[in-house]
Amino acid sequence: MANSKIQPFARKQYEYSSRTLCDLSSCTKEQVKEYFLNTYNLDEGIFAGIKEAQYFYKCPDRLRLPIVFYVAHPASVYVNKLMLAGLLKKRVNPEFESLFETGVDEMSWDDTENYRMGGTFRWPSMEEVFDYRERVKKVILDVIDNTPLNLPITQDSPWWSVFMGFDHERIHIETSSVLIRQMPIDCVQKPEGWKYAPAELDGPPGPNSFIKVPAGKAVLGKPKDFPTYGWDNEYGYCEVDVPEFEASKYPVTNREFFQFVNDGGYQNKDLWTAEGWHWVQFRKAVHPTFWVCDQLCNSGCGGDLSSYSHCQPKYFSSNGHIYQ
């Protein structure tokens, strides 16, 4: 591991807005290239939120690998899938494409200290990982430029593996941002160009009443000729009779869930499914992971952060408000 405190992603500027999906029945190479670069840069941009290179080797979640894995993982998947599709004839870095290919399951049954989760394993330096991503980016751009584009792109097309890589990386934009949010606050920073969501409203939200939904048929499944990439479990046709039910007009608000927490919701087994209650017990959760109190709750981190708690009294002012 490099000792440098300078983390490579902080040297670049990123745009935090997403391009629209490519239409696989009519897209051009220029559109594919633009979508790829947008995907790649969005993924890298979230890692600009980590202060120093050393923090990439932390485990903010005990069921996940260190952050460094998720930096290189999407790039390794591009290479491995394109090799299988025949679009690449030579690997970029065989060692990395093995090391970073497969992660761990986030469920409790995969809570194992495998060789990459132990404290003695030596990960590549961040400079090596950054360089690997740069090399993979050039390879993907070369594939896009030099591979004949026959439309429409279907599951039988070698180009399907390219779009699989795009979609896979975009999934990890979400999962990696969750892990970064679970890092100790002293390890993270606001990336340049990042915009926070509003912290306050002009007034409290209005009532969130329940709306009655009449009984009817729900149709699930994506047609095979739909012109966007999809995973295998998105396809098929399933028609289900759904009985009448009620649902809240809006998603549950923080205020509403706060009431659930204060009413002892995390201590009442009757309010959870069997699997959900098992998760509450396993995590020792008393409120959502991203909420904080002043009770030193277990934060579920791993490695040398296993005893760390986000819920520290020092983050609260004398009137009970969280310091910004």
Sequence and secondary structure as in RCSB ss.txt:
>XXXX:A:sequence
MANSKIQPFARKQYEYSSRTLCDLSSCTKEQVKEYFLNTYNLDEGIFAGIKEAQYFYKCPDRLRLPIVFYVAHPA
SVYVNKLMLAGLLKKRVNPEFESLFETGVDEMSWDDTENYRMGGTFRWPSMEEVFDYRERVKKVILDVIDNTPLN
LPITQDSPWWSVFMGFDHERIHIETSSVLIRQMPIDCVQKPEGWKYAPAELDGPPGPNSFIKVPAGKAVLGKPKD
FPTYGWDNEYGYCEVDVPEFEASKYPVTNREFFQFVNDGGYQNKDLWTAEGWHWVQFRKAVHPTFWVCDQLCNSG
CGGDLSSYSHCQPKYFSSNGHIYQ
>XXXX:A:secstr
       GGGGS           TTT  HHHHHHHHHHHHHHHHHHHTTB SGGGGG BSSTTS  HHHHHHHHH
HHHHHHHHHHTS SS S HHHHHHTT    SSGGG    TTTSTT     HHHHHHHHHHHHHHHHHHHHHS   
SS  TTSTHHHHHHHHHHHHHHHHHHHHHHHTS GGGB   TT     S  SS      EEEE  EEEEE B TT
 SS   GGGBS EEEEE  EEEESS   HHHHHHHHHTTGGG GGGS HHHHHHHHHHT SS TT   SS     
 BGGGTT  S  GGGB TTS B  
